Amino acid sequence: MNDYFYYQDNQFYAEQVPLTEIAAQFGTPCYVYSRAALTDGFRQFSEALQSREHLICCAVKANSNLAILNVFARLGAGFDIVSGGELQRVLAAGGDARQVVFSGVGKSIAEICMALEAGILCFNVESEAELDRLNEVAGSIGKIAPVSLRVNPDVDAKTHPYISTGLKQNKFGVPYDKAVSLYKRARDLPYLRITGIDCHIGSQLTETSPFIAAAEKILALVDELAAAGIRLEHIDLGGGLGIRYNDETPPAISDYVTALLGTLRERSEKLILEPGRVLVGNAGVLLTRVEYLKHGEEKNFAIVDAAMNDLMRPALYDAFHEILPVDRQPSPQSSPASGRGGERERHSSIYEIVGPICETGDFIGHNRNLSITPQSLLAVLSAGAYGMSMSSNYNTRPRAAEVMVDGNAVHLIRERETVQQLYAGEKIIL
Ligand SMILES: *Cc1c(COP(=O)(O)O)cnc(C)c1O
């Protein structure tokens, strides 16, 4: 819970709108975002960075809904993309191609062409082979590709191994020891223009020290490059700042930025950051309804209408999301006189919160103490990042609707998918 998602009179709200109203109007499962929360996160970055030239490139993969990208674009954001599809989303959302950095280890020729035609700020190059491909493609269409090398600083981000990216054994970036020679090589390639350097060491980091360690190593390289006559226009220190899901205590945005600025001291290069999760994670919840309560011999299950296809993080990373009842009114005392309490009676118990998908890994939360009925609405918190953007159609489940709350207004920002949309491209053979 935060300033934007909270209880009032035992009803859970997003800004000024009770979630029960959203469920009644748009159905469940449904992602609910707070525009004010999105704006607030972005402003914290821009205020902390105001003393120096900077660009905040929101990581599109954390949440790529056009309305969300548009909120950030209007605040002056740039974007960090990892595919041609994300570039198209940024452009469709009103983002500026000249503020786009393109990361990722597997950029295709078609994606490189599209990004060159659009005129992006730079390619965050992740290998020597990519440098060559970029040079060739740019030459073939008469363009010069702006290049930053993503350097792997070999720093332990101390996060989940699946979202740790800055260690030698990871697939990301170019090795630290090879960086200078690769820059020299890039300098000699005719269709490249060196503009910067970047790193991104992982996601959901809850301490500042690995960021600082990585920054120091990158800055040492910047000096080495300068000594070799290679001057950079920008330094991009990536994203990765964590959020509170459960009992984590990540640094505040301002403290994190201040710590980074401390490492940069008098340098004049523009600072780029690529935050994702921290901007959107706690700006969204997943609203779901209990379908069945199943009281087993060893465990009690609350089977809800959201599943691993809607929110994959628990199944993928064993991630924790807080789950709260949308209506937490104490249930009226059931007495024999009140007759058959029937289905509506609340069952206070320890539940496994699971979805309808045919996988044991399909859970949203383990061992949650909840007082609920079949039909209760639940809010799965901290679902704004890597929720909808990682969703799938497994079990032919149409993707959830998405809405954005803005004060007392609710806007549908993505319609619930239909099953017809899911198989529209499929053909039965004769
Ligand atoms: C995913 C990613 C980000 C954003 O990471 P968060 O942990 O969501 O802040 C930034 N940069 C790159 C290159 C990424 O791959």
The ligand as an ORCA input file, in Angstrom:
! r2SCAN-3c Opt
* xyz 0 1
  C      15.294     -4.593    -18.030
  C      16.278     -3.533    -18.287
  C      16.194     -2.308    -17.620
  C      15.175     -2.021    -16.551
  O      15.392     -2.792    -15.413
  P      14.536     -2.528    -14.093
  O      15.047     -3.511    -13.133
  O      13.109     -2.778    -14.463
  O      14.760     -1.126    -13.688
  C      17.118     -1.317    -17.950
  N      18.068     -1.541    -18.882
  C      18.184     -2.702    -19.540
  C      19.249     -2.872    -20.539
  C      17.298     -3.736    -19.266
  O      17.437     -4.904    -19.898
*
